[in-house]
Amino acid sequence: MKRRSIMTLSSSTIPCPKSDSMFVSVRQISSGGKRSKKKIYHRDYQLDKVMDLQKKPSLILQLKSIIQSQKHQSLLLRDVEKEVGFVEKWNFVSIIEKYPSIFHVGGGSGKELPFVTLTRKAQKIASEEGEARNLMEPILVKNLRKLLMLSIDCRVPLEKVEFIGNELGLPLDFKKSLILKYPEYFSIKDINGRAYVNLENWDSSLAVTAREERFASEGVLQSAGGRQKVRIMKDGNYLGPFAFKMCFAAGFRPNKSYLEELERWQKMEFPSPYLNARRFEHADPKARKRVVALLHELLSLTMEKRMTSAQLYAFHSEYLLPSKLVLCLIKHHGIFYITNKAARSTVLLKEAYDGTKLVDKCPMLMFNDKFIALSGRNEISSCNSLNSSQAVM
């Protein structure tokens, strides 16, 4: 019987608001019986807040999309429920009332039914979306090629690409607007009755990770070789070509033995995640470090450097991810952060954030920020926001 790993957060183990950590109960079930243990998982309240901050912007952008999809660029208020459902209707009505700088309500007198449209200012900014999409296209093509190159067979089921489409920034019609548009890079093939997005040509110049690109830009790859003795810093960071950026939570205080073990891990060489995973033994420490690099690269390919846990799990077969994926993410908590603040468990790449702000933003996210600024909010962090702007192409 295969072992299963389950991360459970019971109400009795969740700390009071002043605490910087929580107890994660990890239970391993095997044919030999049961054993349980508790590990402290330090919370990052800034990253938890990222998920809270995306809620209202996501609704605003979704409503924008719905209005733009209408024939006359206006939506009857009675049809809001038809578009979003009875429960969500009230959230959208509240958004319409709260942000008159974005949404204009007209009609309601005589025989004219009340309707909502974008204000002139909102329409003007919305017209810039096409330019943002043009700037996004080469980025999306490159990232989709890299996504396929990371897989063991250089192909991924079409349904799984669709599953993470919002996170990657793909338009809803990406099959037509990207895959079929670039036959030199992609094709769709039927394998055993299942549609796959297939990589047509391998490009070695793309087989460079975001981690390596960052180190190269900082001169680490060149300078590290000339250093005789480089000690790891107290924050876990180490200057070397095989090291990862560590961003421990404020409440985490590593002791000497932890730092010594981390230093050995940071120095350890590992194969590129772009090399086929079948070539390596899973138990090999270098192969396990390669998995960390693979997860790092997958998150780096997304617009906001995060995916839900379910989305990562979905690619278990294509990337030969470990069965105990949650434990892997918890172990490397200086690199990844798991938050349950949203409706779904989400994994974030910690180095991509400075507090609640995403450090690097693509053209589409910058466009979203500009539109949301009409509400009086300067910046947003909205994982679901892209879905709203994708509806109109």
Beta strands, then each sheet from edge to edge (+ up, - down):
strand 1: 4-8
strand 2: 21-30
strand 3: 33-42
strand 4: 74-76
strand 5: 103-106
strand 6: 115-118
strand 7: 155-157
strand 8: 186-191
strand 9: 194-199
strand 10: 306-308
strand 11: 336-339
strand 12: 346-349
strand 13: 353-354
strand 14: 357-358
sheet 1: 1+ 2- 3+
sheet 2: 4+ 6- 5+
sheet 3: 7+ 9- 8+
sheet 4: 10+ 12- 11+
sheet 5: 13+ 14-
end
